[in-house]
Amino acid sequence: MKNFIDRWSQSLRNTNYDFKGSMKDKQAFVIVTGGDSINVKGLPLIQQFQLIFDFMSMKFGGYILGVGNKPGEVMNDQHALHQARLLNQQLQAVQS
């Protein structure tokens, strides 16, 4: 999250490029993995992204919270995998 905010803040200060204007009306999705009650503890992070996207006039298309601390561990989270498949279908339909 910190890297995300730092990079976007830097882009917003760049007077040679209208970063906010170029991001306006784009759709954003957030995918997060973590352990220990990610479906509860991850919600404040999602809310922060929502505020950022609102400021940027972007549409927040949704989010996925997956359980996993180690590489590949999220592959055991069937709910997150199902949500990812649905998101993939949704994005493919938009591209068609």
Phi and psi restraints in degrees (range 20) as a CNS / XPLOR table:
assign (resid 1 and name C) (resid 2 and name N)
       (resid 2 and name CA) (resid 2 and name C) 1.0 -62.1 20.0 2
assign (resid 2 and name N) (resid 2 and name CA)
       (resid 2 and name C) (resid 3 and name N) 1.0 -45.9 20.0 2
assign (resid 2 and name C) (resid 3 and name N)
       (resid 3 and name CA) (resid 3 and name C) 1.0 -59.5 20.0 2
assign (resid 3 and name N) (resid 3 and name CA)
       (resid 3 and name C) (resid 4 and name N) 1.0 -41.9 20.0 2
assign (resid 3 and name C) (resid 4 and name N)
       (resid 4 and name CA) (resid 4 and name C) 1.0 -58.7 20.0 2
assign (resid 4 and name N) (resid 4 and name CA)
       (resid 4 and name C) (resid 5 and name N) 1.0 -51.1 20.0 2
assign (resid 4 and name C) (resid 5 and name N)
       (resid 5 and name CA) (resid 5 and name C) 1.0 -64.1 20.0 2
assign (resid 5 and name N) (resid 5 and name CA)
       (resid 5 and name C) (resid 6 and name N) 1.0 -43.4 20.0 2
assign (resid 5 and name C) (resid 6 and name N)
       (resid 6 and name CA) (resid 6 and name C) 1.0 -59.6 20.0 2
assign (resid 6 and name N) (resid 6 and name CA)
       (resid 6 and name C) (resid 7 and name N) 1.0 -45.4 20.0 2
assign (resid 6 and name C) (resid 7 and name N)
       (resid 7 and name CA) (resid 7 and name C) 1.0 -66.8 20.0 2
assign (resid 7 and name N) (resid 7 and name CA)
       (resid 7 and name C) (resid 8 and name N) 1.0 -44.2 20.0 2
assign (resid 7 and name C) (resid 8 and name N)
       (resid 8 and name CA) (resid 8 and name C) 1.0 -67.3 20.0 2
assign (resid 8 and name N) (resid 8 and name CA)
       (resid 8 and name C) (resid 9 and name N) 1.0 -39.6 20.0 2
assign (resid 8 and name C) (resid 9 and name N)
       (resid 9 and name CA) (resid 9 and name C) 1.0 -61.0 20.0 2
assign (resid 9 and name N) (resid 9 and name CA)
       (resid 9 and name C) (resid 10 and name N) 1.0 -42.5 20.0 2
assign (resid 9 and name C) (resid 10 and name N)
       (resid 10 and name CA) (resid 10 and name C) 1.0 -62.6 20.0 2
assign (resid 10 and name N) (resid 10 and name CA)
       (resid 10 and name C) (resid 11 and name N) 1.0 -42.3 20.0 2
assign (resid 10 and name C) (resid 11 and name N)
       (resid 11 and name CA) (resid 11 and name C) 1.0 -65.4 20.0 2
assign (resid 11 and name N) (resid 11 and name CA)
       (resid 11 and name C) (resid 12 and name N) 1.0 -35.9 20.0 2
assign (resid 11 and name C) (resid 12 and name N)
       (resid 12 and name CA) (resid 12 and name C) 1.0 -68.2 20.0 2
assign (resid 12 and name N) (resid 12 and name CA)
       (resid 12 and name C) (resid 13 and name N) 1.0 -28.2 20.0 2
assign (resid 12 and name C) (resid 13 and name N)
       (resid 13 and name CA) (resid 13 and name C) 1.0 -84.3 20.0 2
assign (resid 13 and name N) (resid 13 and name CA)
       (resid 13 and name C) (resid 14 and name N) 1.0 -11.8 20.0 2
assign (resid 13 and name C) (resid 14 and name N)
       (resid 14 and name CA) (resid 14 and name C) 1.0 -72.9 20.0 2
assign (resid 14 and name N) (resid 14 and name CA)
       (resid 14 and name C) (resid 15 and name N) 1.0 110.0 20.0 2
assign (resid 14 and name C) (resid 15 and name N)
       (resid 15 and name CA) (resid 15 and name C) 1.0 -76.0 20.0 2
assign (resid 15 and name N) (resid 15 and name CA)
       (resid 15 and name C) (resid 16 and name N) 1.0 -9.5 20.0 2
assign (resid 15 and name C) (resid 16 and name N)
       (resid 16 and name CA) (resid 16 and name C) 1.0 -86.6 20.0 2
assign (resid 16 and name N) (resid 16 and name CA)
       (resid 16 and name C) (resid 17 and name N) 1.0 -3.7 20.0 2
assign (resid 16 and name C) (resid 17 and name N)
       (resid 17 and name CA) (resid 17 and name C) 1.0 -147.0 20.0 2
assign (resid 17 and name N) (resid 17 and name CA)
       (resid 17 and name C) (resid 18 and name N) 1.0 131.8 20.0 2
assign (resid 17 and name C) (resid 18 and name N)
       (resid 18 and name CA) (resid 18 and name C) 1.0 -88.9 20.0 2
assign (resid 18 and name N) (resid 18 and name CA)
       (resid 18 and name C) (resid 19 and name N) 1.0 76.2 20.0 2
assign (resid 18 and name C) (resid 19 and name N)
       (resid 19 and name CA) (resid 19 and name C) 1.0 -61.6 20.0 2
assign (resid 19 and name N) (resid 19 and name CA)
       (resid 19 and name C) (resid 20 and name N) 1.0 -45.9 20.0 2
assign (resid 19 and name C) (resid 20 and name N)
       (resid 20 and name CA) (resid 20 and name C) 1.0 -61.8 20.0 2
assign (resid 20 and name N) (resid 20 and name CA)
       (resid 20 and name C) (resid 21 and name N) 1.0 -42.5 20.0 2
assign (resid 20 and name C) (resid 21 and name N)
       (resid 21 and name CA) (resid 21 and name C) 1.0 -64.6 20.0 2
assign (resid 21 and name N) (resid 21 and name CA)
       (resid 21 and name C) (resid 22 and name N) 1.0 -36.8 20.0 2
assign (resid 21 and name C) (resid 22 and name N)
       (resid 22 and name CA) (resid 22 and name C) 1.0 -73.9 20.0 2
assign (resid 22 and name N) (resid 22 and name CA)
       (resid 22 and name C) (resid 23 and name N) 1.0 -23.2 20.0 2
assign (resid 22 and name C) (resid 23 and name N)
       (resid 23 and name CA) (resid 23 and name C) 1.0 -90.5 20.0 2
assign (resid 23 and name N) (resid 23 and name CA)
       (resid 23 and name C) (resid 24 and name N) 1.0 -16.7 20.0 2
assign (resid 23 and name C) (resid 24 and name N)
       (resid 24 and name CA) (resid 24 and name C) 1.0 -55.2 20.0 2
assign (resid 24 and name N) (resid 24 and name CA)
       (resid 24 and name C) (resid 25 and name N) 1.0 137.0 20.0 2
assign (resid 24 and name C) (resid 25 and name N)
       (resid 25 and name CA) (resid 25 and name C) 1.0 71.2 20.0 2
assign (resid 25 and name N) (resid 25 and name CA)
       (resid 25 and name C) (resid 26 and name N) 1.0 3.1 20.0 2
assign (resid 25 and name C) (resid 26 and name N)
       (resid 26 and name CA) (resid 26 and name C) 1.0 -78.7 20.0 2
assign (resid 26 and name N) (resid 26 and name CA)
       (resid 26 and name C) (resid 27 and name N) 1.0 159.3 20.0 2
assign (resid 26 and name C) (resid 27 and name N)
       (resid 27 and name CA) (resid 27 and name C) 1.0 -104.8 20.0 2
assign (resid 27 and name N) (resid 27 and name CA)
       (resid 27 and name C) (resid 28 and name N) 1.0 136.8 20.0 2
assign (resid 27 and name C) (resid 28 and name N)
       (resid 28 and name CA) (resid 28 and name C) 1.0 -122.9 20.0 2
assign (resid 28 and name N) (resid 28 and name CA)
       (resid 28 and name C) (resid 29 and name N) 1.0 146.2 20.0 2
assign (resid 28 and name C) (resid 29 and name N)
       (resid 29 and name CA) (resid 29 and name C) 1.0 -129.2 20.0 2
assign (resid 29 and name N) (resid 29 and name CA)
       (resid 29 and name C) (resid 30 and name N) 1.0 148.8 20.0 2
assign (resid 29 and name C) (resid 30 and name N)
       (resid 30 and name CA) (resid 30 and name C) 1.0 -122.2 20.0 2
assign (resid 30 and name N) (resid 30 and name CA)
       (resid 30 and name C) (resid 31 and name N) 1.0 130.9 20.0 2
assign (resid 30 and name C) (resid 31 and name N)
       (resid 31 and name CA) (resid 31 and name C) 1.0 -124.6 20.0 2
assign (resid 31 and name N) (resid 31 and name CA)
       (resid 31 and name C) (resid 32 and name N) 1.0 122.1 20.0 2
assign (resid 31 and name C) (resid 32 and name N)
       (resid 32 and name CA) (resid 32 and name C) 1.0 -130.5 20.0 2
assign (resid 32 and name N) (resid 32 and name CA)
       (resid 32 and name C) (resid 33 and name N) 1.0 139.6 20.0 2
assign (resid 32 and name C) (resid 33 and name N)
       (resid 33 and name CA) (resid 33 and name C) 1.0 -119.9 20.0 2
assign (resid 33 and name N) (resid 33 and name CA)
       (resid 33 and name C) (resid 34 and name N) 1.0 151.9 20.0 2
assign (resid 33 and name C) (resid 34 and name N)
       (resid 34 and name CA) (resid 34 and name C) 1.0 -177.6 20.0 2
assign (resid 34 and name N) (resid 34 and name CA)
       (resid 34 and name C) (resid 35 and name N) 1.0 173.7 20.0 2
assign (resid 34 and name C) (resid 35 and name N)
       (resid 35 and name CA) (resid 35 and name C) 1.0 -103.0 20.0 2
assign (resid 35 and name N) (resid 35 and name CA)
       (resid 35 and name C) (resid 36 and name N) 1.0 -151.4 20.0 2
assign (resid 35 and name C) (resid 36 and name N)
       (resid 36 and name CA) (resid 36 and name C) 1.0 23.6 20.0 2
assign (resid 36 and name N) (resid 36 and name CA)
       (resid 36 and name C) (resid 37 and name N) 1.0 80.7 20.0 2
assign (resid 36 and name C) (resid 37 and name N)
       (resid 37 and name CA) (resid 37 and name C) 1.0 61.9 20.0 2
assign (resid 37 and name N) (resid 37 and name CA)
       (resid 37 and name C) (resid 38 and name N) 1.0 46.9 20.0 2
assign (resid 37 and name C) (resid 38 and name N)
       (resid 38 and name CA) (resid 38 and name C) 1.0 -57.6 20.0 2
assign (resid 38 and name N) (resid 38 and name CA)
       (resid 38 and name C) (resid 39 and name N) 1.0 -32.3 20.0 2
assign (resid 38 and name C) (resid 39 and name N)
       (resid 39 and name CA) (resid 39 and name C) 1.0 -71.1 20.0 2
assign (resid 39 and name N) (resid 39 and name CA)
       (resid 39 and name C) (resid 40 and name N) 1.0 -14.4 20.0 2
assign (resid 39 and name C) (resid 40 and name N)
       (resid 40 and name CA) (resid 40 and name C) 1.0 -106.4 20.0 2
assign (resid 40 and name N) (resid 40 and name CA)
       (resid 40 and name C) (resid 41 and name N) 1.0 -50.9 20.0 2
assign (resid 40 and name C) (resid 41 and name N)
       (resid 41 and name CA) (resid 41 and name C) 1.0 -71.9 20.0 2
assign (resid 41 and name N) (resid 41 and name CA)
       (resid 41 and name C) (resid 42 and name N) 1.0 -20.2 20.0 2
assign (resid 41 and name C) (resid 42 and name N)
       (resid 42 and name CA) (resid 42 and name C) 1.0 -81.4 20.0 2
assign (resid 42 and name N) (resid 42 and name CA)
       (resid 42 and name C) (resid 43 and name N) 1.0 -15.3 20.0 2
assign (resid 42 and name C) (resid 43 and name N)
       (resid 43 and name CA) (resid 43 and name C) 1.0 -63.8 20.0 2
assign (resid 43 and name N) (resid 43 and name CA)
       (resid 43 and name C) (resid 44 and name N) 1.0 -38.9 20.0 2
assign (resid 43 and name C) (resid 44 and name N)
       (resid 44 and name CA) (resid 44 and name C) 1.0 -60.5 20.0 2
assign (resid 44 and name N) (resid 44 and name CA)
       (resid 44 and name C) (resid 45 and name N) 1.0 -34.7 20.0 2
assign (resid 44 and name C) (resid 45 and name N)
       (resid 45 and name CA) (resid 45 and name C) 1.0 -64.0 20.0 2
assign (resid 45 and name N) (resid 45 and name CA)
       (resid 45 and name C) (resid 46 and name N) 1.0 -44.1 20.0 2
assign (resid 45 and name C) (resid 46 and name N)
       (resid 46 and name CA) (resid 46 and name C) 1.0 -61.5 20.0 2
assign (resid 46 and name N) (resid 46 and name CA)
       (resid 46 and name C) (resid 47 and name N) 1.0 -40.9 20.0 2
assign (resid 46 and name C) (resid 47 and name N)
       (resid 47 and name CA) (resid 47 and name C) 1.0 -62.9 20.0 2
assign (resid 47 and name N) (resid 47 and name CA)
       (resid 47 and name C) (resid 48 and name N) 1.0 -38.4 20.0 2
assign (resid 47 and name C) (resid 48 and name N)
       (resid 48 and name CA) (resid 48 and name C) 1.0 -63.6 20.0 2
assign (resid 48 and name N) (resid 48 and name CA)
       (resid 48 and name C) (resid 49 and name N) 1.0 -42.1 20.0 2
assign (resid 48 and name C) (resid 49 and name N)
       (resid 49 and name CA) (resid 49 and name C) 1.0 -62.7 20.0 2
assign (resid 49 and name N) (resid 49 and name CA)
       (resid 49 and name C) (resid 50 and name N) 1.0 -40.1 20.0 2
assign (resid 49 and name C) (resid 50 and name N)
       (resid 50 and name CA) (resid 50 and name C) 1.0 -58.2 20.0 2
assign (resid 50 and name N) (resid 50 and name CA)
       (resid 50 and name C) (resid 51 and name N) 1.0 -44.0 20.0 2
assign (resid 50 and name C) (resid 51 and name N)
       (resid 51 and name CA) (resid 51 and name C) 1.0 -63.5 20.0 2
assign (resid 51 and name N) (resid 51 and name CA)
       (resid 51 and name C) (resid 52 and name N) 1.0 -41.1 20.0 2
assign (resid 51 and name C) (resid 52 and name N)
       (resid 52 and name CA) (resid 52 and name C) 1.0 -63.0 20.0 2
assign (resid 52 and name N) (resid 52 and name CA)
       (resid 52 and name C) (resid 53 and name N) 1.0 -46.7 20.0 2
assign (resid 52 and name C) (resid 53 and name N)
       (resid 53 and name CA) (resid 53 and name C) 1.0 -64.9 20.0 2
assign (resid 53 and name N) (resid 53 and name CA)
       (resid 53 and name C) (resid 54 and name N) 1.0 -37.1 20.0 2
assign (resid 53 and name C) (resid 54 and name N)
       (resid 54 and name CA) (resid 54 and name C) 1.0 -61.4 20.0 2
assign (resid 54 and name N) (resid 54 and name CA)
       (resid 54 and name C) (resid 55 and name N) 1.0 -45.8 20.0 2
assign (resid 54 and name C) (resid 55 and name N)
       (resid 55 and name CA) (resid 55 and name C) 1.0 -59.8 20.0 2
assign (resid 55 and name N) (resid 55 and name CA)
       (resid 55 and name C) (resid 56 and name N) 1.0 -36.9 20.0 2
assign (resid 55 and name C) (resid 56 and name N)
       (resid 56 and name CA) (resid 56 and name C) 1.0 -85.2 20.0 2
assign (resid 56 and name N) (resid 56 and name CA)
       (resid 56 and name C) (resid 57 and name N) 1.0 0.6 20.0 2
assign (resid 56 and name C) (resid 57 and name N)
       (resid 57 and name CA) (resid 57 and name C) 1.0 60.5 20.0 2
assign (resid 57 and name N) (resid 57 and name CA)
       (resid 57 and name C) (resid 58 and name N) 1.0 39.0 20.0 2
assign (resid 57 and name C) (resid 58 and name N)
       (resid 58 and name CA) (resid 58 and name C) 1.0 -104.0 20.0 2
assign (resid 58 and name N) (resid 58 and name CA)
       (resid 58 and name C) (resid 59 and name N) 1.0 152.1 20.0 2
assign (resid 58 and name C) (resid 59 and name N)
       (resid 59 and name CA) (resid 59 and name C) 1.0 -86.0 20.0 2
assign (resid 59 and name N) (resid 59 and name CA)
       (resid 59 and name C) (resid 60 and name N) 1.0 130.2 20.0 2
assign (resid 59 and name C) (resid 60 and name N)
       (resid 60 and name CA) (resid 60 and name C) 1.0 -90.9 20.0 2
assign (resid 60 and name N) (resid 60 and name CA)
       (resid 60 and name C) (resid 61 and name N) 1.0 106.3 20.0 2
assign (resid 60 and name C) (resid 61 and name N)
       (resid 61 and name CA) (resid 61 and name C) 1.0 -79.0 20.0 2
assign (resid 61 and name N) (resid 61 and name CA)
       (resid 61 and name C) (resid 62 and name N) 1.0 -17.6 20.0 2
assign (resid 61 and name C) (resid 62 and name N)
       (resid 62 and name CA) (resid 62 and name C) 1.0 142.9 20.0 2
assign (resid 62 and name N) (resid 62 and name CA)
       (resid 62 and name C) (resid 63 and name N) 1.0 -177.9 20.0 2
assign (resid 62 and name C) (resid 63 and name N)
       (resid 63 and name CA) (resid 63 and name C) 1.0 -150.4 20.0 2
assign (resid 63 and name N) (resid 63 and name CA)
       (resid 63 and name C) (resid 64 and name N) 1.0 160.7 20.0 2
assign (resid 63 and name C) (resid 64 and name N)
       (resid 64 and name CA) (resid 64 and name C) 1.0 -131.6 20.0 2
assign (resid 64 and name N) (resid 64 and name CA)
       (resid 64 and name C) (resid 65 and name N) 1.0 130.2 20.0 2
assign (resid 64 and name C) (resid 65 and name N)
       (resid 65 and name CA) (resid 65 and name C) 1.0 -112.6 20.0 2
assign (resid 65 and name N) (resid 65 and name CA)
       (resid 65 and name C) (resid 66 and name N) 1.0 119.9 20.0 2
assign (resid 65 and name C) (resid 66 and name N)
       (resid 66 and name CA) (resid 66 and name C) 1.0 -117.6 20.0 2
assign (resid 66 and name N) (resid 66 and name CA)
       (resid 66 and name C) (resid 67 and name N) 1.0 146.1 20.0 2
assign (resid 66 and name C) (resid 67 and name N)
       (resid 67 and name CA) (resid 67 and name C) 1.0 -85.4 20.0 2
assign (resid 67 and name N) (resid 67 and name CA)
       (resid 67 and name C) (resid 68 and name N) 1.0 123.1 20.0 2
assign (resid 67 and name C) (resid 68 and name N)
       (resid 68 and name CA) (resid 68 and name C) 1.0 170.4 20.0 2
assign (resid 68 and name N) (resid 68 and name CA)
       (resid 68 and name C) (resid 69 and name N) 1.0 128.6 20.0 2
assign (resid 68 and name C) (resid 69 and name N)
       (resid 69 and name CA) (resid 69 and name C) 1.0 -107.0 20.0 2
assign (resid 69 and name N) (resid 69 and name CA)
       (resid 69 and name C) (resid 70 and name N) 1.0 -36.0 20.0 2
assign (resid 69 and name C) (resid 70 and name N)
       (resid 70 and name CA) (resid 70 and name C) 1.0 -97.6 20.0 2
assign (resid 70 and name N) (resid 70 and name CA)
       (resid 70 and name C) (resid 71 and name N) 1.0 155.4 20.0 2
assign (resid 70 and name C) (resid 71 and name N)
       (resid 71 and name CA) (resid 71 and name C) 1.0 -53.2 20.0 2
assign (resid 71 and name N) (resid 71 and name CA)
       (resid 71 and name C) (resid 72 and name N) 1.0 130.6 20.0 2
assign (resid 71 and name C) (resid 72 and name N)
       (resid 72 and name CA) (resid 72 and name C) 1.0 83.1 20.0 2
assign (resid 72 and name N) (resid 72 and name CA)
       (resid 72 and name C) (resid 73 and name N) 1.0 -12.2 20.0 2
assign (resid 72 and name C) (resid 73 and name N)
       (resid 73 and name CA) (resid 73 and name C) 1.0 -63.6 20.0 2
assign (resid 73 and name N) (resid 73 and name CA)
       (resid 73 and name C) (resid 74 and name N) 1.0 -30.1 20.0 2
assign (resid 73 and name C) (resid 74 and name N)
       (resid 74 and name CA) (resid 74 and name C) 1.0 -62.6 20.0 2
assign (resid 74 and name N) (resid 74 and name CA)
       (resid 74 and name C) (resid 75 and name N) 1.0 -19.2 20.0 2
assign (resid 74 and name C) (resid 75 and name N)
       (resid 75 and name CA) (resid 75 and name C) 1.0 -65.5 20.0 2
assign (resid 75 and name N) (resid 75 and name CA)
       (resid 75 and name C) (resid 76 and name N) 1.0 -11.1 20.0 2
assign (resid 75 and name C) (resid 76 and name N)
       (resid 76 and name CA) (resid 76 and name C) 1.0 -91.1 20.0 2
assign (resid 76 and name N) (resid 76 and name CA)
       (resid 76 and name C) (resid 77 and name N) 1.0 -6.8 20.0 2
assign (resid 76 and name C) (resid 77 and name N)
       (resid 77 and name CA) (resid 77 and name C) 1.0 -91.2 20.0 2
assign (resid 77 and name N) (resid 77 and name CA)
       (resid 77 and name C) (resid 78 and name N) 1.0 94.0 20.0 2
assign (resid 77 and name C) (resid 78 and name N)
       (resid 78 and name CA) (resid 78 and name C) 1.0 -64.1 20.0 2
assign (resid 78 and name N) (resid 78 and name CA)
       (resid 78 and name C) (resid 79 and name N) 1.0 -34.0 20.0 2
assign (resid 78 and name C) (resid 79 and name N)
       (resid 79 and name CA) (resid 79 and name C) 1.0 -65.3 20.0 2
assign (resid 79 and name N) (resid 79 and name CA)
       (resid 79 and name C) (resid 80 and name N) 1.0 -46.1 20.0 2
assign (resid 79 and name C) (resid 80 and name N)
       (resid 80 and name CA) (resid 80 and name C) 1.0 -64.0 20.0 2
assign (resid 80 and name N) (resid 80 and name CA)
       (resid 80 and name C) (resid 81 and name N) 1.0 -40.0 20.0 2
assign (resid 80 and name C) (resid 81 and name N)
       (resid 81 and name CA) (resid 81 and name C) 1.0 -64.0 20.0 2
assign (resid 81 and name N) (resid 81 and name CA)
       (resid 81 and name C) (resid 82 and name N) 1.0 -39.3 20.0 2
assign (resid 81 and name C) (resid 82 and name N)
       (resid 82 and name CA) (resid 82 and name C) 1.0 -63.7 20.0 2
assign (resid 82 and name N) (resid 82 and name CA)
       (resid 82 and name C) (resid 83 and name N) 1.0 -44.8 20.0 2
assign (resid 82 and name C) (resid 83 and name N)
       (resid 83 and name CA) (resid 83 and name C) 1.0 -61.4 20.0 2
assign (resid 83 and name N) (resid 83 and name CA)
       (resid 83 and name C) (resid 84 and name N) 1.0 -39.3 20.0 2
assign (resid 83 and name C) (resid 84 and name N)
       (resid 84 and name CA) (resid 84 and name C) 1.0 -64.7 20.0 2
assign (resid 84 and name N) (resid 84 and name CA)
       (resid 84 and name C) (resid 85 and name N) 1.0 -40.5 20.0 2
assign (resid 84 and name C) (resid 85 and name N)
       (resid 85 and name CA) (resid 85 and name C) 1.0 -63.0 20.0 2
assign (resid 85 and name N) (resid 85 and name CA)
       (resid 85 and name C) (resid 86 and name N) 1.0 -42.4 20.0 2
assign (resid 85 and name C) (resid 86 and name N)
       (resid 86 and name CA) (resid 86 and name C) 1.0 -63.5 20.0 2
assign (resid 86 and name N) (resid 86 and name CA)
       (resid 86 and name C) (resid 87 and name N) 1.0 -42.5 20.0 2
assign (resid 86 and name C) (resid 87 and name N)
       (resid 87 and name CA) (resid 87 and name C) 1.0 -63.3 20.0 2
assign (resid 87 and name N) (resid 87 and name CA)
       (resid 87 and name C) (resid 88 and name N) 1.0 -41.9 20.0 2
assign (resid 87 and name C) (resid 88 and name N)
       (resid 88 and name CA) (resid 88 and name C) 1.0 -59.6 20.0 2
assign (resid 88 and name N) (resid 88 and name CA)
       (resid 88 and name C) (resid 89 and name N) 1.0 -44.1 20.0 2
assign (resid 88 and name C) (resid 89 and name N)
       (resid 89 and name CA) (resid 89 and name C) 1.0 -62.8 20.0 2
assign (resid 89 and name N) (resid 89 and name CA)
       (resid 89 and name C) (resid 90 and name N) 1.0 -41.9 20.0 2
assign (resid 89 and name C) (resid 90 and name N)
       (resid 90 and name CA) (resid 90 and name C) 1.0 -62.4 20.0 2
assign (resid 90 and name N) (resid 90 and name CA)
       (resid 90 and name C) (resid 91 and name N) 1.0 -44.3 20.0 2
assign (resid 90 and name C) (resid 91 and name N)
       (resid 91 and name CA) (resid 91 and name C) 1.0 -68.9 20.0 2
assign (resid 91 and name N) (resid 91 and name CA)
       (resid 91 and name C) (resid 92 and name N) 1.0 -37.2 20.0 2
assign (resid 91 and name C) (resid 92 and name N)
       (resid 92 and name CA) (resid 92 and name C) 1.0 -65.6 20.0 2
assign (resid 92 and name N) (resid 92 and name CA)
       (resid 92 and name C) (resid 93 and name N) 1.0 -37.1 20.0 2
assign (resid 92 and name C) (resid 93 and name N)
       (resid 93 and name CA) (resid 93 and name C) 1.0 -66.0 20.0 2
assign (resid 93 and name N) (resid 93 and name CA)
       (resid 93 and name C) (resid 94 and name N) 1.0 -35.0 20.0 2
assign (resid 93 and name C) (resid 94 and name N)
       (resid 94 and name CA) (resid 94 and name C) 1.0 -68.0 20.0 2
assign (resid 94 and name N) (resid 94 and name CA)
       (resid 94 and name C) (resid 95 and name N) 1.0 -37.3 20.0 2
assign (resid 94 and name C) (resid 95 and name N)
       (resid 95 and name CA) (resid 95 and name C) 1.0 -73.8 20.0 2
assign (resid 95 and name N) (resid 95 and name CA)
       (resid 95 and name C) (resid 96 and name N) 1.0 -22.1 20.0 2
